[in-house]
Amino acid sequence: MVNLQFGQYKFPHNPKKLRVITAQQLKGIVCAQGGEITQCLGRGRTVIEGEGEFYGPQAMHQYEQLRLVFEQGEKAVLFGAGVEPMEASPQQLELVGQGGAGTVGYRFRFIEDDSRKQGEVL
């Protein structure tokens, strides 16, 4: 399986956990006569969340490289590890204090950024 990649940054190993979340945008509307109806506003943006570890003598350096990508905040193509290629923006990165010596745990969250789709709720 191809390693996860975001723009020019390629994960050295795929995350242990990967979630791809797709949902509809729904809005509840209160009716004048009472009650409520639900209106579907279309497909929302896909959210990609992952969790993994960097390990070995370069573990913290590998985390710092990923942190710089998140700090830049620029959108890029996200693909690999079974994720369908999509333009995405980095939203959140966490340093997780788990693992043994030479291990750096992390969690991340990317959000699909496809502003080219007209009429879609972002």
VOBA-1610 file (N, C-alpha, C; in pm, whole numbers, padded with zeros to 5 digits, always signed):
BEGIN
Met+00084-00117+00000Met+00000+00000+00000Met+00090+00125+00000Val+00052+00222-00077Val+00126+00346-00088Val+00113+00426+00043Asn+00225+00481+00090Asn+00221+00561+00212Asn+00141+00688+00190Leu+00076+00733+00298Leu-00001+00857+00295Leu+00092+00972+00261Gln+00043+01062+00176Gln+00122+01177+00134Gln+00032+01299+00127Phe+00084+01413+00174Phe+00015+01542+00166Phe+00109+01639+00099Gly+00076+01677-00025Gly+00166+01764-00101Gly+00300+01695-00117Gln+00408+01763-00077Gln+00543+01706-00087Gln+00581+01622+00035Tyr+00500+01630+00142Tyr+00533+01556+00263Tyr+00480+01413+00253Lys+00570+01316+00266Lys+00531+01175+00262Lys+00555+01114+00400Phe+00449+01056+00458Phe+00463+00992+00587Phe+00560+00875+00575Pro+00657+00861+00667Pro+00753+00751+00658Pro+00686+00614+00670His+00577+00608+00748His+00496+00486+00761His+00351+00532+00772Asn+00262+00448+00726Asn+00120+00484+00733Asn+00074+00490+00879Pro-00024+00577+00908Pro-00079+00585+01043Pro-00140+00451+01084Lys-00138+00423+01215Lys-00199+00300+01267Lys-00350+00303+01247Lys-00410+00420+01269Lys-00555+00436+01254Lys-00580+00546+01152Leu-00680+00524+01068Leu-00718+00623+00968Leu-00869+00621+00955Arg-00931+00738+00968Arg-01077+00751+00954Arg-01105+00848+00841Val-01192+00808+00750Val-01238+00895+00643Val-01387+00916+00667Ile-01426+01040+00697Ile-01563+01070+00736Ile-01629+01154+00628Thr-01739+01104+00575Thr-01818+01176+00476Thr-01959+01186+00531Ala-02018+01304+00523Ala-02152+01323+00579Ala-02230+01422+00495Gln-02360+01416+00509Gln-02449+01513+00446Gln-02464+01634+00539Gln-02481+01751+00481Gln-02509+01871+00559Gln-02660+01881+00575Leu-02707+01875+00698Leu-02850+01879+00727Leu-02881+02001+00811Lys-03000+02057+00790Lys-03044+02173+00867Lys-03188+02151+00911Gly-03214+02170+01038Gly-03349+02161+01090Gly-03419+02295+01074Ile-03539+02293+01020Ile-03617+02414+00998Ile-03746+02402+01076Val-03774+02501+01161Val-03896+02502+01240Val-04010+02555+01153Cys-04118+02480+01148Cys-04235+02518+01068Cys-04325+02613+01148Ala-04390+02705+01078Ala-04480+02802+01142Ala-04595+02731+01212Gln-04641+02618+01157Gln-04752+02544+01216Gln-04706+02453+01331Gly-04579+02453+01359Gly-04524+02367+01464Gly-04450+02250+01403Gly-04367+02191+01477Gly-04287+02080+01428Gly-04161+02130+01359Glu-04088+02035+01305Glu-03962+02068+01240Glu-03941+01974+01122Ile-03883+02026+01016Ile-03846+01942+00903Ile-03695+01951+00885Thr-03639+01849+00822Thr-03496+01846+00797Thr-03472+01868+00650Gln-03384+01963+00620Gln-03349+01993+00481Gln-03206+01947+00455Cys-03186+01873+00346Cys-03053+01829+00307Cys-02990+01937+00220Leu-02875+01987+00262Leu-02805+02092+00189Leu-02693+02038+00101Gly-02683+01907+00090Gly-02581+01847+00004Gly-02468+01784+00083Arg-02376+01729+00010Arg-02261+01661+00072Arg-02168+01762+00138Gly-02129+01731+00259Gly-02031+01813+00328Gly-01890+01773+00287Arg-01794+01840+00341Arg-01655+01809+00310Arg-01611+01681+00380Thr-01526+01606+00317Thr-01470+01486+00376Thr-01366+01525+00480Val-01366+01454+00593Val-01269+01477+00700Val-01183+01351+00711Ile-01052+01369+00717Ile-00959+01257+00730Ile-00884+01273+00861Glu-00900+01176+00949Glu-00833+01178+01078Glu-00742+01056+01088Gly-00628+01073+01150Gly-00537+00962+01166Gly-00459+00969+01295Glu-00401+00856+01329Glu-00321+00845+01451Glu-00210+00746+01425Gly-00090+00780+01466Gly+00022+00690+01444Gly+00142+00727+01528Glu+00256+00672+01491Glu+00381+00697+01563Glu+00496+00709+01465Phe+00588+00795+01500Phe+00719+00797+01435Phe+00810+00723+01532Tyr+00904+00647+01480Tyr+00992+00574+01569Tyr+01133+00571+01514Gly+01227+00544+01604Gly+01367+00542+01568Gly+01435+00672+01608Pro+01565+00683+01578Pro+01642+00801+01620Pro+01593+00932+01557Gln+01523+00926+01445Gln+01474+01046+01376Gln+01328+01077+01409Ala+01270+01012+01509Ala+01127+01025+01538Ala+01085+01170+01562Met+01154+01242+01647Met+01114+01380+01676Met+01137+01470+01553His+01241+01446+01479His+01266+01522+01356His+01152+01499+01256Gln+01107+01376+01243Gln+00996+01345+01152Gln+00869+01416+01196Tyr+00844+01421+01327Tyr+00728+01494+01378Tyr+00741+01643+01347Glu+00858+01700+01368Glu+00880+01843+01343Glu+00857+01878+01196Gln+00895+01789+01105Gln+00870+01813+00962Gln+00720+01819+00936Leu+00644+01729+00996Leu+00499+01728+00979Leu+00438+01853+01043Arg+00488+01892+01159Arg+00438+02012+01227Arg+00455+02136+01139Leu+00568+02146+01071Leu+00591+02260+00981Leu+00488+02264+00868Val+00453+02148+00816Val+00350+02140+00711Val+00218+02195+00765Phe+00182+02159+00887Phe+00057+02207+00946Phe+00064+02356+00976Glu+00178+02404+01020Glu+00192+02547+01049Glu+00179+02633+00923Gln+00227+02581+00810Gln+00213+02656+00684Gln+00066+02668+00646Gly-00012+02567+00676Gly-00157+02571+00656Gly-00202+02576+00511Glu-00117+02544+00418Glu-00153+02551+00277Glu-00224+02423+00232Lys-00321+02440+00143Lys-00390+02322+00091Lys-00300+02252-00011Ala-00319+02121-00021Ala-00241+02038-00114Ala-00320+01910-00138Val-00270+01825-00225Val-00337+01698-00253Val-00297+01596-00147Leu-00396+01531-00090Leu-00378+01426+00009Leu-00414+01293-00058Phe-00326+01194-00049Phe-00354+01065-00113Phe-00269+00955-00049Gly-00299+00831-00086Gly-00226+00715-00036Gly-00298+00651+00080Ala-00250+00537+00124Ala-00305+00462+00238Ala-00455+00436+00221Gly-00499+00419+00098Gly-00639+00391+00073Gly-00728+00514+00064Val-00670+00634+00077Val-00747+00757+00068Val-00755+00800-00078Glu-00877+00825-00126Glu-00895+00875-00261Glu-00831+01014-00271Pro-00751+01041-00373Pro-00685+01172-00383Pro-00785+01287-00376Met-00753+01387-00293Met-00839+01504-00279Met-00754+01623-00236Glu-00798+01741-00274Glu-00734+01862-00224Glu-00784+01883-00081Ala-00692+01906+00011Ala-00728+01917+00152Ala-00644+02024+00219Ser-00692+02066+00334Ser-00620+02162+00418Ser-00592+02097+00552Pro-00471+02118+00607Pro-00442+02065+00740Pro-00516+02145+00845Gln-00585+02078+00936Gln-00659+02150+01039Gln-00598+02137+01177Gln-00555+02015+01214Gln-00510+01994+01351Gln-00402+01887+01355Leu-00302+01910+01438Leu-00196+01812+01463Leu-00170+01810+01613Glu-00166+01691+01671Glu-00140+01676+01814Glu-00018+01588+01834Leu+00066+01627+01927Leu+00175+01543+01974Leu+00119+01462+02089Val+00125+01329+02079Val+00064+01241+02178Val+00175+01176+02258Gly+00171+01192+02389Gly+00276+01139+02476Gly+00261+00993+02508Gln+00261+00910+02405Gln+00255+00765+02426Gln+00377+00702+02362Gly+00400+00579+02394Gly+00509+00506+02331Gly+00632+00505+02419Gly+00730+00429+02376Gly+00854+00415+02453Gly+00961+00509+02403Ala+01082+00481+02443Ala+01196+00562+02401Ala+01210+00556+02249Gly+01234+00671+02188Gly+01249+00674+02044Gly+01118+00666+01968Thr+01006+00689+02038Thr+00875+00684+01975Thr+00801+00814+02001Val+00746+00873+01895Val+00669+00998+01906Val+00531+00972+01845Gly+00428+00981+01930Gly+00292+00960+01883Gly+00230+01089+01831Tyr+00139+01077+01737Tyr+00073+01194+01680Tyr-00070+01161+01639Arg-00151+01266+01628Arg-00286+01260+01571Arg-00300+01377+01476Phe-00374+01357+01367Phe-00393+01466+01272Phe-00536+01469+01220Arg-00567+01583+01158Arg-00699+01600+01096Arg-00682+01690+00974Phe-00726+01639+00859Phe-00731+01716+00734Phe-00877+01733+00695Ile-00908+01843+00628Ile-01044+01868+00580Ile-01038+01891+00430Glu-01125+01823+00357Glu-01134+01841+00212Glu-01157+01988+00181Asp-01087+02036+00081Asp-01098+02177+00041Asp-01121+02181-00109Asp-01243+02163-00149Asp-01274+02161-00292Asp-01369+02275-00325Ser-01315+02396-00330Ser-01397+02514-00356Ser-01439+02523-00502Arg-01391+02434-00585Arg-01428+02436-00726Arg-01570+02384-00748Lys-01624+02310-00652Lys-01759+02255-00666Lys-01859+02366-00638Gln-01930+02409-00737Gln-02028+02517-00721Gln-02154+02465-00653Gly-02208+02546-00564Gly-02334+02511-00499Gly-02322+02412-00387Glu-02201+02368-00356Glu-02185+02270-00248Glu-02157+02343-00118Val-02217+02298-00012Val-02197+02359+00118Val-02058+02325+00168Leu-01982+02425+00204Leu-01848+02402+00258Leu-01851+02424+00402
//
